[in-house]
Amino acid sequence: MTHRLTNKMLNQLLLKLGFERGHVTKMRQRIWRHPESGCALFLPANKAREAPRPADLVGVKAQLNCHGHLDEEAFDFFAAEGKLPARSSV
């Protein structure tokens, strides 16, 4: 069975990592903020069942890695499998 990543799954990951869901801007971008690290992400406020856009996944992966929330290998595993690897500290 093939796994398909959805916006809902990505949102759940961000919540698990300690991000707070912010408001939706006039341009339909949801703001996600991590209060401790100051990391802010702007993601399209798409329907929960839709797949995230590839460019958004690249940006989220880079920011999570840069701010020490999740390394790129663990994010790639999540994107492919829909869950974090067993060795992940989250």
Beta strands, then each sheet from edge to edge (+ up, - down):
strand 1: 20-24
strand 2: 29-33
strand 3: 40-44
sheet 1: 1+ 2- 3+
end
